[in-house]
Amino acid sequence: MIDQRLRSLLVCPEDRGPLLLVGDDFLYNPRLRRAYRIDAGVPVLLISEAVTITDDAEHQALLERAEP
């Protein structure tokens, strides 16, 4: 799990906006629909490594699982 203090500092590398934590798996930018994976507790915040979420149902599911 990512420490709350660290989470408050992390932003999307593309739009510099806040990210939502989705379980221990992803940091999610709902504005751009990009998911950044977390490997062994370390966020991988590389634009080239992000997964773009195009499916509306998947986007909604991530929003529902996300911590504010």
C-alpha positions, 0 to 999 in steps of 0.5 A: 500500500502506498503511504498517504503522505506519498500519495498526496505528492503523486500527480499524473505525469501528463496533466499534473492532476491528482490520481486515484488509488485503485486497490494496490494495483493502479493509480488512475487518472479519470480525466485522461482515463489512464491507469499507471501500474504499481509494481511491488509498492512502487508507482510506475508513472511513465506515460509510455507505460500507462494503460488507456482505458477506453471501455466505459464500463471498465472506467466506471468500475475503476472509479467505484473501486478507487479510494478518494 
